[in-house]
Amino acid sequence: MYCEYYGLLRTPFEMTPDPSFLYLGEAHREGLATLVYGVSSGKGFVMLTGEVGTGKTTLLHALLGQLDSQTCSAFIFNPKLEPLDFFRILFEELGIEVAGRSKAEYLLALNQFLIERLGRNEKTLLIIDEAQNLSTEMLEEIRLLSNLETPRAKLIQIMLVGQPELKEMLERPELRQLRQRIALRHHLWPFNNGETRDYIEDRLRRAGYTGRRLFKRAALREIFSVTGGTPRLINSVCDSALLLGYSRQKAVVDAGLIREVADDLELDGQNGASVSTMRAGHQSEAAGEQRKKGLLGLFR
């Protein structure tokens, strides 16, 4: 509706994880590098966490786009399953044409399939999205999949992706064996202020915008303030702001429009401050750990 008015070739702020609109902030670049390394080096278990709307699914699609033809992947995004249903979906995703009647039959068929692929130097990747919704029983079933291995290599790489609650789940005593097997972890933080600005301008450019600045600087600052740099919220606010600007025949989006949209979406303006505080605390903690390591090195 507003695309023609603002000289856009397509809608710039869709909610779908379109790879042609991929923008990587620092945490996203590090996250993608971690995922790619985890698969290529055969690390076994990899875990990616992040708050709702921070771009986990987008990052997974970026990963899938980088996999070579020798890597087969299964993407399970509805983990609220019983074990047999889980195996049925896994087999369908991997293209294994075996109808098992028991868990033992599924495991035998899967083991044979994976050994044949390893013999051809082919990798197999299992991605489980929304993993915080897995039951303790299913997490244990997934851990047991990591027992499928040869003396030299894991037969299947497993990636657990979910909200921060996933980390809390893995702290349970009964899941300590799974927790110990996770070789790589990455937490996906929202964008900072500068990344929020760059993200918006990048999406506008990819949507075909070639004019002068469409969002005023004050509007960009307001967007970060009300969204905390969460990509999904940024998309929602920007899309609504462009629609409101079009309805009022405004040539640019100012901070007032953003505040109106934020009120409509019930964003209270505390998001930016809370995320910045958490991120700063995390970075301070990480820096503290590095300092401690450096000090310990002086006494070795």
Buried (B, 14 or more C-beta within 10 A) or exposed (E): EBBEBBEBEEBBBEEEBEEEBBBBBEBBEBBBEBBBEBBBEBBBBBBBBBBEBBBBBBBBBBBBEEBEEEBBBBBBEEBEBEBEEBBBBBBEBBEBEEEBEEBEEBBEBBBEBBEEBBEEEBBBBBBBBBBBBBBEEBBBBBBEBBEBBEEEEBBBBBBBBBBEEBBEBBEEEEBEEBBEBBBBBBBBBBBBBEBBBBBBBBBBEBBEBEEEEBBBEEBBBBBBBBBBBBBBBBBBBBBBBBBBBBEEEBEBBBBEBBBEBBEEEEBEBEBBEEBBEBBEEEEEEEEEEEEEEEEEEEEE
